[in-house]
Amino acid sequence: MKNKLIVLIFIFIFLISSCSIFFKTPVPNGSFSLRNALFILDGKYKLEEYGYIDSVFNVELGQGIYGLFSGFDGMLNIFKFDSPELTKENWKKLTKIFGNPLKINYLNINLFDRGYLKTNFEGIKVICWWKDKWIFILSGKNPEDFFNYINTVYEMVSI
C-alpha cells in the first residue's frame, strides 16, 4: 500500500511538472528592465513605437510598457512586478475580464509558478502569460507567430 502511494505521488508530481512542456511562458531573466525586455525583441520584427502604460483592457496593473512592431498586426504589453506573489494577484485581476472558461477558443492554464491564457476577446486574439515577476499580453490578428519569436529570443538570451 505504501509503495502504491509513493508511485502515485511520483506520477502526480511528474504530470504537474511536465505540463510546462505543453505550453511556453517565455520571459527574460529578472535583471531585465521593462525597456530592455521590449527592446531585445527588435530584430526580425522592427520596433516601431513604444510607450509606458498602467492598464490593459481597462485593468489597472501598474507600470508597464507597450510595443508596436512592423510585420506584426497587434500589440505587446509587458508588466514587471516586485514579487511573484504580486504578479499572481495582478494575473487574477487580468484573467477575470476574459470571461467564462466554457466559451469556445479559451485556454487558461495556471500552475504554481506560471500561467498561460489564450482566447478571443472583443474580436481580437489574445495570448497572455505570467512567470516569476513578469506578465506579457500579446493581442492582434495572428499573435502565435510573434509569440514563437518572443520565445526564441528569450531562450537565446537566457543561455
Order of alpha helices (4+ residues) and beta strands (2+ residues): alpha-alpha-beta-beta-beta-alpha-beta-beta-beta-beta-alpha
